[in-house]
Amino acid sequence: MRLHRLDITAFGPFGGTQGVDFDDLSAAGIFLLHGPTGAGKTSVLDAVCYALYGSVPGARQSGQGTALRSDHAAAGTRTEVRLELTVAGRRLEVTRQPPWQRPKLRGKGTTVDKAQTWLREYDAAAGAWKDLSRSHQEIGEEITQLLGMSREQFCQVVLLPQGDFARFLRADAEARGKLLGRLFDTRRFAEVEQRLAERRRTTEAGVREGDAALLADAHRMQQAAGDAMELPELTPGEPGLAETVLGAAAVARSTARELLTLADCRLTAAESAHAAADRALAEARELDRLQRRHAEARERAARLAERTGAYEAAQRRMERSRKAEAVAPALELRDAAETEHRRSAASEARARALLPDALAGAGAAGLAAAARRAAEERGGLESAHRAERRVAELAEERAGLDRQERADADVLHEAETWLADWETTRTALRTRVDDAQEAATRAGQLALQRDPARRRLDAARRRDGLAADTEDARRRALTSAEAAAAARAHWLDLKEQRLSGIAAELAAGLADGTPCAVCGATEHPAPARRVDGHVDREAEERALAAHQQAEERRAEAERRLGTVREALAAATAEAGDAPTARLAEQAGELESEYEAARAAGSRLHAAQEELRRAEHEREQRVAARQQAAVRSASRVAGRERLEREQASLEEELTRARGGAGSVAARAAQLERRAALLTEAADTARAAEEAARRLKDADARLADAAFRAGFDTPADAAAALLDAEAHRELQRRLDARDLEETAVRAILAEADTADAARRPAADPAAAERAAADAARLLREASSARDAAVRRCGELDRLSARAADSVRRLAPLRDEHTRIARLAGLAAGTSADNERRMRLESYVLAARLEQVAAAATARLTRMSAGRYTLVHSDDRTGRGRSGLGLHVVDAWTGRERDTATLSGGETFFASLALALGLADVVTDEAGGVRLDTLFIDEGFGSLDDQTLDEVLDVLDSLRERDRSVGIVSHVADLRRRIHAQLEVGKGRSGSTLRQRGAGLPSRADLSGPGGGGGAARSRRRSW
């Protein structure tokens, strides 16, 4: 990796744009970066790191984003870092811009622009830069892949930081391991340790989980087996746990099967005893039933004998009832006749009680004649009814005239009241119409002013937008013009190069015997040959095509700029110079006035319509007042005619009413009288007919009783039974017969008679014996079921336990193997004698390489006195692997690096840093590092040591490397001519290169003359 150029703008202490030409500085091999304290020497290295990785190194990482911006920068200047470098044979340019809080283009305040990154590569064939990416992530991955180093590795290898390697030299094993782990990226080995530890924990958890499940099954088997299984105290993960559980399970299964055999024998005996007890109980219950049946039959026979007299009386009563049934129809006929006679007599008495005394003793014929006379008088009242209805109609007509008179009075009053306010109402309505007419006229005038105001406001808004577009188009046009000029210059350069080497191009087409196109010779003894970097026709044509395309883009950008400017001029001409906010305010006020006038003008039609309705209503009220006066005059004549007709009808009604209150009342009296007389005549005739029928029924009843054998009709009636009594008596007789038959049948049964002769049965004792046998059977069955369940549960749990042991065996083996490997990798195993972790072991190998590489330079810096060696001894109770000692050739003893002096510590640290850089470079894939920076520490060296150190740095130049020394030591400014000076001031820091360019000679011996060959030699830088 070689740095070519660095451009810094508004970064750190640099307020403006500063550039560093590393090609010029690197020509001397070693260059000095110096300046006052705080001027920004380290910020130059920060800019290199930020350009490559997007962040600054070490403790300055907190200064990211907007904090990287210089406080001295102008408000409109954006922070930017651009680095041009060659890595892996590719010439790249990286440009980074951190987030920027800039002023807003429109309005007040600020806005934040996001960070931006560009990556370009120089195409030597095309002679131009080509864009590769604008993605932060892609560019970061590309740079890291090309360099083969992370940011931490780059800062340790290329930017050797202040004091870091002195701390590394004196650090303990743990701190040294952390730094080496970051540099050599040994995370994969740490991840291997972590992965092994995780797998050990996982397999151990799986084994413990399996053992826990096995122990749970063992405890379930112990609960199922009861006292038949003994299980010792076991814990998950304990060796031999599986064998112990399976052995105890086998013993428990054998014992359970023996107990099952005993339970089967007990169950068979209990079943036999229970069957015998059930048979004895059934026999005792049957004997008891027969004995009770015989005793109950004897008791029933005795009760039948006691009720023999009542049975014979019931038979006689049934016989008399059958005889009386022949007289029943005559009895029913006589009762019906008697009931009808009594009812008719009562109706006649009630009807005669309502008649006047003069007619109370009249016969049926007299009553009928009086009813006919009352009906005839009622028919003569029909004309009186019509007169009475007409009188009611006349009263309603007079009431209607009164209502009309009151309504006309209300109409006249309302019309007079309304017409009295007509002039005021008409004036108010005409005023509303005039106001609305004036508002409509104003709205029309404002409408003519509104559209121009809107167009002017739209033009102002377009003017503001086009102003930004014009600025953007101007920048694009400027960029396109610069690109076109660069493309043209590149094309002209290639064309000039081609013309310079045109002889070689023409010589390529020469052939023996063919004349030369330039001189015409047919022999070509020394044709021109192409040199490296020759430009052919295709390269020139590509450059020409790129130039033409750039010109087209420039022309298009200028056309776009012209179009936008024309549009801006048109918008400005239309909108004027007034601000958009003021035009918007004026347009808003005009719009508000227009809306108010239009709303007021919209009420014109409603006001005109309301005035028209009011005038129409006035005409209607005047007409209504005139019509009411006409109707009032016609009502006077109508009322006189009605009064004359009513007087005539009243005279006729007085004659028709008689003593009643009305014609209807008189008609109701006559109707009621005719109805009473008619009813009395009918009831009299019905009573006479009922008396005749009763007399005939008495004669027929006496004849029927005599023929049935009864002395009187009353005896026949007494002997007769109703249907319910007859059914009840027949039921009693039938029940007696059935009971007697049943008792005789029971007493005739042979088994019942035999049971009666045997001793009394005892079913309670048999039931107790059967209950005891059933209880013993249930107990035996329960014991047998429990034994079966115990055997089944033990078999199931034993099978599951055996299956768990088989499934757990591979995991247990894997856990044993993984635990051993994890212990070795973690340094906790007894097999790991030095207790060295895997990552420490790898880092120890790297440290050995670093110590060997550092020793090659330390020996020269210390004049052959010191050598760095790696030590893997353990310190105290800690682990070994990352010790670092120094061997003093003068004493032949190995001692700790902390015993070195300040100057010795510096050059030992520098040798360690350079050795570490070589090892990290090889580890990163052999990427060549052509530019290195060393930050401070030279002030602690004496002249001779400084001479030796510079001699070692000089050897780096022999490998075509350039070394930048960051220091403010004055003696170095005399020894090193190529310098990059950092100056500081109130407006920010600045950079200045001095003594760069062609190599020069510098005296490195220092003041004082002699002191050895190293001090007397002069070096070319």
Secondary structure, 3 states (H helix, E strand, C coil): CEEEEEEEEEECCEEEEEEEEHHHHHCCCEEEEECCCCCCHHHHHHHHHHHHHCCCCHHHHHCCHHHHECCCCCCCCCCEEEEEEEECCEEEEEEEECCEEEECCCCCCEEEECCEEEEEEEECCCCEEEEEECCHHHHHHHHHHHHCCCHHHHHHHCEECCCHHHHHHHCCHHHHHHHHHHHHCCHHHHHHHHHHHHHHHHHHHHHHHHHHHHHHHHHHHHHHHHHHCCCCCCCCCCCCHHHHHHHHHHHHHHHHHHHHHHHHHHHHHHHHHHHHHHHHHHHHHHHHHHHHHHHHHHHHHHHHHHCHHHHHHHHHHHHHHHHHCCCHHHHHHHHHHHHHHHHHHHHHHHHHHCCCHHHCCCCHHHHHHHHHHHHHHHHCCHHHHHHHHHHHHHHHHHHHHHHHHHHHHHHHHHHHHHHHCHHHHHHHHHHHHHHHHHHHHHHHHHHHHHHHHHHHHHHHHHHHHHHHHHHHHHHHHHHHHHHHHHHHHHHHHHHHHHHHCHHHHHHCCCCCCCCCCCCCCCCCCCCCCCCCCCCCHHHHHHHHHHHHHHHHHHHHHHHHHHHHHHHHHHHHHHHCCCCHHHHHHHHHHHHHHHHHHHHHHCCHHHHHHHHHHHHHHHHHHHHHHHHHHHHHHHHHHHHHHHHHHHHHHHHHHHHHHCCCCCHHHHHHHHHHHHHHHHHHHHHHHHHHHHHHHHHHHHHHHHHHHHHHCCCCHHHHHHHCCCHHHHHHHHHHHHHHHHHHHHHHHHHCCHHHHHHHHCCCCCHHHHHHHHHHHHHHHHHHHHHHHHHHHHHHHHHHHHHHHHHHHHHHHHHHHHHHHHHHHHHHHHCCCCCCCCCCCHHHHHHHHHHHHHHHHHHHHHHHHCCCCEEEEEECCCCCCCCCCCEEEEEECCCCEEEEHHHCCHHHHHHHHHHHHHHHHHHHHHHCCCCCCCEEEEECCHHHCCHHHHHHHHHHHHHHHHCCCEEEEECCCHHHHHHCCCEEEEECCCCCCEEEEECCCCCCEECCCCCCCCCCHHHHCCEEC
